[in-house]
């Protein structure tokens, strides 16, 4: 019973983190700062949260820590730019193509063979991705879509890098990544003309809750649930992100983008289930 109770707390923690992450799109849309200015404040507030919560742990570092931090900073900045220049649905769904690139590059890095299910998943997801470039073609949208794809590539590189590094360095990678974001975006704040209480409250929320506390909650939950559960529950983020933007900002994603997003998420979910089932079968056979 105690184990079940801990497991339920883990599921609730991962769900809470995913819900927090899903609110990023609406606040990025509503804040009247530009993308670099939003990124600066979000990075500063998130770094402060990590410093307060993890203290000495964030200073443990090696070479991989800073490489992963660079990838992480690219994810954050590119995602904010994408959300500002294309629809929130396009930005989040195209960022969530990261697992596809992991499936492509991981065998090359680890010198392993490509599995048939991974090849099928990659093909299906690429078909889904093409739909994002067949819908609305307003000025800036295609550029935003490409930036969102680059955010997904950076996310994949970050995931691969974190797997290569030891677990004790994961918090420091996030901390230094947010510091890098703040440093890169620092020049942009000197041109701010619309510093209002509303804007500052929203960017502080993005840094403190949507990134900082959400990541800490997710890390707590990850220790109490299975990896497949965390992966699938996390998919609530790309599903709800455009929903909040629709109700709070009035932005309607194109039908092709919705279909493309469903195809991508479904392919990744099926592949995750299949991989977990194969792992369990292999473990039983080994026993």
GITAQUI-V584773 format. One record per helix or strand. SS is the DSSP state (alpha for helix, beta for strand). FROM is the first residue (numbers start at 1). TO is the last residue. If there is no record, write none. Layout:
ss=SS from=FROM to=TO
ss=SS from=FROM to=TO
//
This chain:
ss=alpha from=2 to=22
ss=alpha from=24 to=30
ss=alpha from=35 to=59
ss=alpha from=63 to=85
ss=alpha from=88 to=95
ss=alpha from=98 to=110
ss=alpha from=116 to=133
ss=alpha from=141 to=164
ss=alpha from=167 to=191
ss=alpha from=197 to=222
ss=alpha from=227 to=234
ss=alpha from=236 to=249
ss=alpha from=255 to=286
//
